Amino acid sequence: MIGKKNLIVVFTLLLTAISTVSFSAEQEEFVIYAYDSFISWGLAEATMHKFEDANNCTVTLIGVGDAGQVLNRVIMEKDNPQADIVVGIDNNYLAKALKYEILEPYTSKNIELIPQDLILDPSFHLTPFEYGFIAFVYDSDALPEPPESLTALTEPAWKEKIILEDPRTSSPGVAFLLWTIAAFGEDGYLDYWEKLKPSILTITKGWDTAYGMFTAGEAPVVLSYATSPAYHVEVEQSTRYLAAPMAEGFYRQIEGMGIVKGAKHRELAEKFIDFMLTEEFQQEIPLTQWVFPVNPNVRLPKSFDYAAKTDRFLSLDPDQIEQNYDTWLKAWTELMTR
């Protein structure tokens, strides 16, 4: 016969077991598809545990290459969605995302925190969370004077001094191709690239390779971001690398997040978008992503004083990009490979 004391012990253990099972059952797995650097550069590590603790869930982050690869993965899984949230689809891919109807609209309760000119999608299938400008970064030790315009880069003085990224394999490469179309028009961008050819040392598959060659001294100019100098100031205490001013204006890239259509955890997805717009999340963006947060209440680090600023920037209508990009890229490929 079980005594009263032993009965109490058994009952207590039973309650503990039940509560443990109940707690485990309540732990939902929340799946996020993101571009690789969202995970590897430290932003996810600095923020995801806060969301997990506040919402009693487990966040599973899956890196899917760059922004274009992230989008294509969600499109391929359209009939059997595996993710709840997708992070990193930018203004260059917005029209494609809407065309394939892979996202569900959601207007965040925190959207009023975000300046109107950063709202990339008025239907809120995509909500902005960070932005930056594509720019040319130069080595001030190697160059007495930086290039001052896209046109200037075609001059003989810049022969084999520029490293670019391939638009077929690189997000900055895509942005630069679109930058030249925005600056010189559909009728003039190929002429510009023809004139630019002698100035190009090489075109790499991705940003990492290009920037590594640049900092190794293989060329004094590289296609990068207007905020790249802030990294060198913050991490290396160096002002050697600076962003060149461009008379035509920089090309702006706004990155967004959206709820995957058919997401298993819609409520958590809404809470996640709300969380990503808060100062708690946004304050981690500058020193991990090295771009600008969309929440203007975030105080930027002092190193961002060295990020190039411009009142003039270029962009293209997302629908125009979706309708014409394959044609533009094919024409560019034919020109650059002959």
RACORFEN-V530869 format. One record per residue. N is the residue number from 1. OMEGA is omega as a letter, one per 30 degrees, with the letter a starting at -180 (999 if undefined). Layout:
N_OMEGA ; N_OMEGA
This chain:
1_l ; 2_l ; 3_a ; 4_a ; 5_l ; 6_l ; 7_l ; 8_l ; 9_l ; 10_a ; 11_l ; 12_l ; 13_l ; 14_l ; 15_l ; 16_a ; 17_a ; 18_a ; 19_l ; 20_l ; 21_a ; 22_a ; 23_a ; 24_a ; 25_a ; 26_l ; 27_a ; 28_l ; 29_a ; 30_a ; 31_l ; 32_l ; 33_a ; 34_l ; 35_a ; 36_a ; 37_l ; 38_a ; 39_a ; 40_a ; 41_l ; 42_a ; 43_a ; 44_a ; 45_a ; 46_a ; 47_a ; 48_a ; 49_l ; 50_l ; 51_l ; 52_a ; 53_a ; 54_a ; 55_l ; 56_l ; 57_l ; 58_l ; 59_l ; 60_a ; 61_l ; 62_l ; 63_a ; 64_l ; 65_a ; 66_a ; 67_l ; 68_l ; 69_l ; 70_a ; 71_a ; 72_l ; 73_a ; 74_l ; 75_a ; 76_a ; 77_a ; 78_a ; 79_l ; 80_a ; 81_a ; 82_a ; 83_l ; 84_a ; 85_l ; 86_a ; 87_l ; 88_l ; 89_a ; 90_a ; 91_l ; 92_a ; 93_a ; 94_a ; 95_l ; 96_l ; 97_l ; 98_a ; 99_a ; 100_l ; 101_a ; 102_a ; 103_l ; 104_a ; 105_l ; 106_l ; 107_a ; 108_l ; 109_a ; 110_a ; 111_a ; 112_l ; 113_a ; 114_l ; 115_a ; 116_a ; 117_l ; 118_l ; 119_a ; 120_a ; 121_a ; 122_l ; 123_l ; 124_l ; 125_l ; 126_l ; 127_a ; 128_l ; 129_l ; 130_l ; 131_l ; 132_a ; 133_l ; 134_a ; 135_l ; 136_l ; 137_a ; 138_l ; 139_a ; 140_l ; 141_a ; 142_a ; 143_l ; 144_a ; 145_l ; 146_l ; 147_a ; 148_l ; 149_l ; 150_a ; 151_a ; 152_a ; 153_l ; 154_a ; 155_a ; 156_a ; 157_a ; 158_a ; 159_l ; 160_a ; 161_a ; 162_l ; 163_a ; 164_l ; 165_a ; 166_l ; 167_l ; 168_a ; 169_a ; 170_l ; 171_l ; 172_l ; 173_l ; 174_a ; 175_l ; 176_l ; 177_l ; 178_l ; 179_a ; 180_l ; 181_l ; 182_a ; 183_a ; 184_l ; 185_l ; 186_a ; 187_a ; 188_a ; 189_l ; 190_l ; 191_l ; 192_a ; 193_l ; 194_l ; 195_a ; 196_a ; 197_a ; 198_a ; 199_a ; 200_l ; 201_l ; 202_l ; 203_a ; 204_l ; 205_a ; 206_a ; 207_a ; 208_a ; 209_a ; 210_a ; 211_l ; 212_l ; 213_l ; 214_a ; 215_l ; 216_l ; 217_a ; 218_l ; 219_a ; 220_a ; 221_l ; 222_l ; 223_a ; 224_a ; 225_a ; 226_a ; 227_a ; 228_l ; 229_l ; 230_l ; 231_a ; 232_l ; 233_a ; 234_a ; 235_a ; 236_a ; 237_a ; 238_l ; 239_a ; 240_a ; 241_a ; 242_l ; 243_a ; 244_l ; 245_l ; 246_a ; 247_a ; 248_a ; 249_l ; 250_l ; 251_a ; 252_l ; 253_l ; 254_a ; 255_a ; 256_l ; 257_a ; 258_l ; 259_a ; 260_l ; 261_a ; 262_l ; 263_a ; 264_a ; 265_a ; 266_a ; 267_l ; 268_l ; 269_l ; 270_l ; 271_a ; 272_l ; 273_l ; 274_a ; 275_a ; 276_l ; 277_a ; 278_l ; 279_a ; 280_l ; 281_a ; 282_a ; 283_l ; 284_a ; 285_a ; 286_a ; 287_l ; 288_l ; 289_a ; 290_l ; 291_a ; 292_l ; 293_l ; 294_l ; 295_a ; 296_l ; 297_l ; 298_l ; 299_a ; 300_l ; 301_a ; 302_a ; 303_a ; 304_l ; 305_a ; 306_l ; 307_a ; 308_a ; 309_l ; 310_l ; 311_a ; 312_l ; 313_a ; 314_l ; 315_l ; 316_l ; 317_a ; 318_l ; 319_l ; 320_l ; 321_a ; 322_a ; 323_a ; 324_a ; 325_a ; 326_l ; 327_l ; 328_a ; 329_l ; 330_l ; 331_l ; 332_a ; 333_l ; 334_a ; 335_a ; 336_a ; 337_l ; 338_999
